[in-house]
Amino acid sequence: MKPDAYLPRGTVYGTLLNFRREHALWAPRMHEPPYKAPPNAPVLYIKTANTFTHSGRAITLPRGVAEVEVAASLGLLTGEGGAVTGAVLFNDVAIPHDSYYRPPVKYRCVDGFLGVGEVVRPMDDLSELSPLVLELRVNGVMRQRTALADLVRDAAALWADVNAFQSMRPGDVLMLGTDCLEDGLRPRVKAGDAVEIGANGFAPLVNHFIKESA
């Protein structure tokens, strides 16, 4: 880990249902109670400061949890004046659950459950992100490739839609979302596994997973 490795200094927002495959899988259920219609605005959740874990550091599985979901994401960093100044890789970790209506804090905001890339890549033009593919490997084996070309709202559209109803403050981060596999699930890992997330132009983000000590 670099001595000056990045960690967020504001709120980190995650985005649900922002990849076409998962959106299509959920679409039939969007007309069921309680909302009975697809969401008109981005569906957000928060990753709290206790979740932030530097690249190279271990992420601990709580007692009683045999495996967790991992997902590659890219976050947009808010600079002074509320503009995007950079992008950073994230490993968004969660205890498996089945809900998007009310993203459960106890499954997403466990201590250490957000791996954070070491370096922020400066960003002037959000269109630069469209060709990017995020690669997720578990123990060196490719498990998922996430193309940002498959976003429902691309980076610019998501940023604009979120800022239409809330102000992003300097230091805040907006993650573009995470994609599912073809079966609708996300890659899962257990204690002893190592996850590496990479993308062209970014330093790899690596975390290994361990059991909680007795």
N, C-alpha and C positions, 0 to 999 in steps of 0.2 A: 504494500500500500504506500502511495506517495505521501510525504509529510503534509502536502497541501491539498490532499484529495478532497474533492467536492462532497459536501452534504447540503441538502436543502436547508434554507434558513427561513422558509415561509411554509405555507400550507401546500401539501401535494394533493391534487385532485385526480382521481381516476375516472375513466369514462367507460360505461357499459354499452354493449350492443352497437359498437361503432365499426364492426367489420361485417361485410355483406353476408358471409356464410352464417355466422351466428345470428345475425338479424333475421335471416330467412328461416332459420330453424325455430326461432321464437315467435315468428309472425303469427302463426295460427293461435297461439295462446294470448296474444296481445289484446284480443277482443273478449277475453274472459274477465270476470270480476277480479280485482276491484275496479280497474280503470276502464275496461271495455273498449279500448281504442289504443292504437300505437302511440308512443310518446311523441309529442311535438317538438320538445327541446331535448338537448343532451341529458342523458341519465348519468349523474355524477355520484361519486362516493369519495371519502377522504381517507388518506393514509396518514396517520398521526405520527408525531415526531419519534415516538418510542419504537416505530417500525424501521427506522433508517439504519441500514447496515452497509458499511464500506465494502467495496470490492476487495476480495481476498480474505474477508472475515467469515466466520462460521455463522450459520443461522440455526437456531435451536428449535427442535420439534418439542412442543409441550408434552408432558406426561399423558399417556393414553391416546396420543395421535400417532398412528403408524405411518401415514404418508400425507403429503401436502401437494397442492397444485402449484405449478410454477408457470410463469408467462412472461414473454418478452414484450416490453413496451418502450416507447420513446416519449420523453417529457419535454415540453416547451417551457423554458425558463423566462419569467417575467423580469424585465429590467426597469430602470427608472423611467417614469413616464408611462408605464403600462404596456410597453412594446415587448415583443419577443426578442431576446438577445442571444439565445442559444438553445441547444438541444442536448439531452443526456439520456443514456440508456438506463433502464430499470428492469429488475426482476421482481414482478408483482406476485407475491406468495400469498396463498390463502388455504385455510382448511376447507376441503370440499364441501360445497353446499349447493342448493338448487333454488335460487331466487334472484330476480333482478328488480323486483318492485321496491324492496327495502333492503339494500345491501347490508348484511349483518356485520356490525362493528366487531363483534367477538370472534368472527372467523377471518376477518381481513386485517385487523389492527393488533394482532398478537405481537409481542416484543420481537423486533428483528425482522419482521415480515415484509421488508422492502429492500432488496439489494440495489445499491446506487452506484452508477458508473463513476469512475475516478475523475473524469475530465468532461467539462462542458464544451461542446463544439460550437463556436460562434455561428450565429445564424442571422443573415440579413434578409433572405428571401425564402419564405416557407415552401415555395414550389420546388426548392432543392430537395425536399424530403420525399417527394412523390415516387422516385425510382428506387428508394431504399428497400432492402429486404433484411429483416431481423432474423438471425439464425440462433436457434437454441439447441445446445448440445448437453446431453447428460452422460457423464463419464466418457466424454469424447465422441459419443455417438449422436449424429444429427437426429433430433426428435421433432423439430418444427421449423418451418420457414414462413415468416410472416411478412407479406408484401404490403407496404403502405399504399400501393395503388388500389388495394381492395377495401380501403376505408369507405364507410358510408358518408361521413363528413371528412374531407381532407383537412390537413392541418389548418389552413387559412379559414375554411368554413367553420370548423369546430371552435377555433379561437374567437371568431366573430360572434357565433351564436351564444357561447358562454358569456362573453363580455356584454351581450345584450341584456342579461339579467343579473350579473354580478360583476364587481370590479376585481380584476386580478391585480394584486399589489406586488411591489418589488420583492423578489425572493420566492414568490409563489410559483408552483409548477403545475402544468396541465398535461397529464398523460393522454396520449391519443387513443388509448384503448388496448385491449389484448384480444387475440383471435383464438378460436377453438380449433380442435382437430376435426376431422371429417365426421367423427361420431358425436360431436357436440361437447366433448370433454376437453380438458387441458392436460398437458403432460404432468405426471405425478412422480414424486421422488420420495425416498425414505432416507433415514439416517445412514450415513456412509456414502451417499451420492454427492457428486460435484456437478454444478450447473454452470455452463459458460454461455453468455449471450454476446453476440457480436454483430456488427454492421459496418459496411464500408465507410471509412473515415472516422471510426470510433475505436477507442481502446477497449479490448474485451472486458466484460464484467463477469467476474467469477466468484461464486459462493459455494461452500460445501455445507452439508447438513449433518447435524449431530443430534444425539438424544439429550434430553434434559437430564442433568446429573441428579442422582438421588439425594 
